[in-house]
Amino acid sequence: MHTSAPPIYSVADIRSIEAIVLPSARPSLMERAGRAVAEDAVRLTLDRPGPILIACGPGNNGGDGFVMARHLHLSGRPVVVAFAGNPAELPDDAAAAHRAWRASGGVTTSDLPAPPAEGWSLVVDALFGIGLQRPIEGRYRTWIQTLNAQKCRRLALDVPSGIDADNGRVLGIAFQATHTSTFIALKPGLLTLDGPDYAGEVLVQRLEIDPRSFLQPKGQTVIPGLFRHCLRPRPRNCHKGLFGDVAIIGGAPGMVGAALLAGRAAIKLGGGRVFVGLLDRHGPAVDFFAPELMLRAPESLLECASCVAIGPGLGQSESASGLLGIAILQNSPLVIDADGLNLLGRFAHLKAALASREQPAVLTPHPAEAGRMLGCSTADVQADRVGTATRLAKELHAVVVLKGCGTVIAGPQGDWYINGTGHGGLATAGSGDVLTGILVSLLAQHWPPLDAALAAVHLHGRSAEWLAQREVGPVGLTAGELVDAARQVFNAWIQQARCL
């Protein structure tokens, strides 16, 4: 596994690290956490020095809030602490933090007070931490609604209360943070599903702990450093044959555009020659927006191409399933997307053939397609995005790209990654076809499957961000606009890598 990217740990893994560190931690992890987030609070309120509201819960997250309040109070910052629990029922460390807060002269209110006339400078969510598994109800639900309505910065400690730290699900209601200070390492729920919409800007407070020294992570965030070794400038002495013959199979009647979008992305991301095999026998003979593409009958391409992508606009006809079966039997690099994935969900013999390939294919399902391949619902997939991606990768001996907010990329050996680039503008028709074209182009240029998947996903999202910075989207962004942006960003990456 690569080691240069920020690690991601599940709740169970964080608990394992804490169990090793806690007995000898001086000062305690709670003391370190509270002091660190107090410093974060000071930075967040430099331009607004009014009172800070800290809402503390009945567990150790509340204890972190009490320590934070004490440090702010002793530094002269006005702090209001709301705590609805019973101090006698707090866990030991949190109870000690509460006593220290009271000994420093601090007081608590049993309900959220009305904001001062000038408003709060910051509201802090110290209600529930990474162990929450049940929906938030009753008083705490009302508290979160009130906190979310405050017109100021909102800081969550570890994870926003109401977000499942392992998968990003909202448990009834969740605190809407503008900033989250998370402890020791990133958690999956901050990065995927609903987590990014609630966590805001995430800062990791390591608390003087290097988690890798206690437990090697299974997951990492995607950064260009993971695939920088593949970002090489082209020599002057080269020819198109060095960069692969790409075949894109799809484009059934009514869906020709999907295959053409993938083809345009493949040629503009550097594929040497790009062929598009259209199932629509009455389809165009040339793509006038990209005349460099060579349009052929799909059957003629599978055995001669050095790299194949099958699925964009493929349909689920008998001829489509036959073409997929042939593509799987070839040992060339293979990307399967869209209806290719739906056919895998329908036909067990295709899944078996895929799992027995020597070279891992790359699969790019959205949640519904992943559910069809596993025989479960879309909701089941979304409830465990990391688990779904890793299970598919292992069962099908493939690199799996589970698309969505916080796309999860999983390898067949159990390693997984979460990508953070992109925005809601990518939820547009044809966006996935462009991703497929980028991915197959990198494979044709001899990128290893996992590196190609990481780079393609990260580039796809970064291209959307690049366009938004130039006032193209997010709303109304079209898939075709991503192609030229991806080429621009990709070449900039190569130039940057060359200068390092």
ChimeraX attribute file (.defattr): number of C-alpha atoms within 10 A of each C-alpha:
attribute: neighborCount
match mode: 1-to-1
recipient: residues
	/A:1	13
	/A:2	11
	/A:3	12
	/A:4	13
	/A:5	15
	/A:6	14
	/A:7	23
	/A:8	26
	/A:9	24
	/A:10	20
	/A:11	18
	/A:12	12
	/A:13	18
	/A:14	19
	/A:15	14
	/A:16	13
	/A:17	20
	/A:18	17
	/A:19	11
	/A:20	11
	/A:21	16
	/A:22	13
	/A:23	9
	/A:24	10
	/A:25	15
	/A:26	10
	/A:27	9
	/A:28	15
	/A:29	21
	/A:30	25
	/A:31	21
	/A:32	21
	/A:33	26
	/A:34	27
	/A:35	21
	/A:36	20
	/A:37	29
	/A:38	22
	/A:39	13
	/A:40	18
	/A:41	23
	/A:42	17
	/A:43	11
	/A:44	17
	/A:45	17
	/A:46	10
	/A:47	9
	/A:48	17
	/A:49	14
	/A:50	17
	/A:51	19
	/A:52	25
	/A:53	23
	/A:54	27
	/A:55	29
	/A:56	26
	/A:57	26
	/A:58	20
	/A:59	21
	/A:60	24
	/A:61	27
	/A:62	31
	/A:63	29
	/A:64	31
	/A:65	32
	/A:66	34
	/A:67	27
	/A:68	29
	/A:69	31
	/A:70	26
	/A:71	21
	/A:72	21
	/A:73	19
	/A:74	13
	/A:75	11
	/A:76	9
	/A:77	16
	/A:78	15
	/A:79	23
	/A:80	21
	/A:81	23
	/A:82	24
	/A:83	24
	/A:84	16
	/A:85	14
	/A:86	11
	/A:87	14
	/A:88	8
	/A:89	11
	/A:90	19
	/A:91	15
	/A:92	13
	/A:93	17
	/A:94	25
	/A:95	21
	/A:96	16
	/A:97	26
	/A:98	27
	/A:99	15
	/A:100	15
	/A:101	24
	/A:102	14
	/A:103	11
	/A:104	14
	/A:105	10
	/A:106	18
	/A:107	14
	/A:108	19
	/A:109	12
	/A:110	12
	/A:111	14
	/A:112	19
	/A:113	11
	/A:114	9
	/A:115	13
	/A:116	10
	/A:117	6
	/A:118	9
	/A:119	15
	/A:120	23
	/A:121	24
	/A:122	24
	/A:123	24
	/A:124	27
	/A:125	31
	/A:126	29
	/A:127	29
	/A:128	27
	/A:129	25
	/A:130	26
	/A:131	17
	/A:132	15
	/A:133	15
	/A:134	11
	/A:135	14
	/A:136	20
	/A:137	13
	/A:138	7
	/A:139	11
	/A:140	18
	/A:141	18
	/A:142	14
	/A:143	19
	/A:144	21
	/A:145	15
	/A:146	13
	/A:147	22
	/A:148	19
	/A:149	11
	/A:150	15
	/A:151	12
	/A:152	16
	/A:153	19
	/A:154	27
	/A:155	29
	/A:156	29
	/A:157	27
	/A:158	30
	/A:159	36
	/A:160	34
	/A:161	31
	/A:162	28
	/A:163	31
	/A:164	28
	/A:165	28
	/A:166	25
	/A:167	23
	/A:168	29
	/A:169	22
	/A:170	22
	/A:171	16
	/A:172	12
	/A:173	18
	/A:174	24
	/A:175	27
	/A:176	26
	/A:177	26
	/A:178	18
	/A:179	23
	/A:180	27
	/A:181	25
	/A:182	25
	/A:183	24
	/A:184	23
	/A:185	23
	/A:186	28
	/A:187	29
	/A:188	29
	/A:189	30
	/A:190	30
	/A:191	27
	/A:192	26
	/A:193	21
	/A:194	20
	/A:195	28
	/A:196	18
	/A:197	16
	/A:198	24
	/A:199	31
	/A:200	19
	/A:201	14
	/A:202	20
	/A:203	17
	/A:204	15
	/A:205	20
	/A:206	17
	/A:207	19
	/A:208	11
	/A:209	17
	/A:210	12
	/A:211	20
	/A:212	12
	/A:213	8
	/A:214	14
	/A:215	13
	/A:216	14
	/A:217	19
	/A:218	15
	/A:219	26
	/A:220	25
	/A:221	22
	/A:222	25
	/A:223	19
	/A:224	16
	/A:225	15
	/A:226	18
	/A:227	18
	/A:228	17
	/A:229	12
	/A:230	18
	/A:231	19
	/A:232	13
	/A:233	12
	/A:234	9
	/A:235	7
	/A:236	6
	/A:237	5
	/A:238	9
	/A:239	10
	/A:240	11
	/A:241	11
	/A:242	13
	/A:243	19
	/A:244	22
	/A:245	21
	/A:246	32
	/A:247	33
	/A:248	33
	/A:249	34
	/A:250	32
	/A:251	26
	/A:252	25
	/A:253	16
	/A:254	11
	/A:255	18
	/A:256	21
	/A:257	20
	/A:258	24
	/A:259	29
	/A:260	32
	/A:261	23
	/A:262	32
	/A:263	37
	/A:264	26
	/A:265	29
	/A:266	30
	/A:267	23
	/A:268	21
	/A:269	23
	/A:270	19
	/A:271	27
	/A:272	19
	/A:273	23
	/A:274	29
	/A:275	24
	/A:276	29
	/A:277	28
	/A:278	29
	/A:279	26
	/A:280	18
	/A:281	14
	/A:282	9
	/A:283	16
	/A:284	11
	/A:285	12
	/A:286	15
	/A:287	16
	/A:288	9
	/A:289	9
	/A:290	15
	/A:291	11
	/A:292	16
	/A:293	19
	/A:294	16
	/A:295	21
	/A:296	19
	/A:297	15
	/A:298	22
	/A:299	16
	/A:300	11
	/A:301	21
	/A:302	26
	/A:303	16
	/A:304	13
	/A:305	20
	/A:306	22
	/A:307	29
	/A:308	31
	/A:309	32
	/A:310	31
	/A:311	29
	/A:312	32
	/A:313	27
	/A:314	31
	/A:315	22
	/A:316	17
	/A:317	13
	/A:318	10
	/A:319	13
	/A:320	21
	/A:321	21
	/A:322	13
	/A:323	21
	/A:324	25
	/A:325	19
	/A:326	13
	/A:327	25
	/A:328	24
	/A:329	16
	/A:330	19
	/A:331	16
	/A:332	22
	/A:333	24
	/A:334	28
	/A:335	29
	/A:336	26
	/A:337	26
	/A:338	23
	/A:339	23
	/A:340	30
	/A:341	24
	/A:342	22
	/A:343	25
	/A:344	24
	/A:345	18
	/A:346	15
	/A:347	12
	/A:348	12
	/A:349	11
	/A:350	21
	/A:351	19
	/A:352	13
	/A:353	14
	/A:354	23
	/A:355	19
	/A:356	14
	/A:357	17
	/A:358	12
	/A:359	16
	/A:360	25
	/A:361	26
	/A:362	30
	/A:363	28
	/A:364	29
	/A:365	25
	/A:366	19
	/A:367	20
	/A:368	17
	/A:369	26
	/A:370	30
	/A:371	21
	/A:372	19
	/A:373	20
	/A:374	16
	/A:375	12
	/A:376	13
	/A:377	15
	/A:378	15
	/A:379	12
	/A:380	15
	/A:381	22
	/A:382	23
	/A:383	17
	/A:384	17
	/A:385	27
	/A:386	24
	/A:387	18
	/A:388	21
	/A:389	29
	/A:390	24
	/A:391	18
	/A:392	23
	/A:393	27
	/A:394	17
	/A:395	14
	/A:396	22
	/A:397	21
	/A:398	27
	/A:399	31
	/A:400	32
	/A:401	29
	/A:402	27
	/A:403	20
	/A:404	19
	/A:405	23
	/A:406	26
	/A:407	28
	/A:408	29
	/A:409	30
	/A:410	31
	/A:411	24
	/A:412	20
	/A:413	13
	/A:414	16
	/A:415	17
	/A:416	27
	/A:417	25
	/A:418	27
	/A:419	23
	/A:420	20
	/A:421	19
	/A:422	23
	/A:423	17
	/A:424	14
	/A:425	19
	/A:426	25
	/A:427	17
	/A:428	13
	/A:429	13
	/A:430	22
	/A:431	22
	/A:432	24
	/A:433	27
	/A:434	28
	/A:435	28
	/A:436	33
	/A:437	31
	/A:438	31
	/A:439	31
	/A:440	36
	/A:441	34
	/A:442	26
	/A:443	28
	/A:444	29
	/A:445	22
	/A:446	17
	/A:447	20
	/A:448	15
	/A:449	24
	/A:450	23
	/A:451	18
	/A:452	24
	/A:453	30
	/A:454	26
	/A:455	26
	/A:456	23
	/A:457	27
	/A:458	21
	/A:459	25
	/A:460	26
	/A:461	22
	/A:462	21
	/A:463	25
	/A:464	27
	/A:465	22
	/A:466	18
	/A:467	18
	/A:468	17
	/A:469	11
	/A:470	8
	/A:471	11
	/A:472	16
	/A:473	19
	/A:474	18
	/A:475	14
	/A:476	11
	/A:477	21
	/A:478	19
	/A:479	23
	/A:480	18
	/A:481	16
	/A:482	26
	/A:483	26
	/A:484	16
	/A:485	19
	/A:486	26
	/A:487	19
	/A:488	15
	/A:489	16
	/A:490	21
	/A:491	15
	/A:492	12
	/A:493	18
	/A:494	17
	/A:495	14
	/A:496	12
	/A:497	17
	/A:498	12
	/A:499	7
	/A:500	6
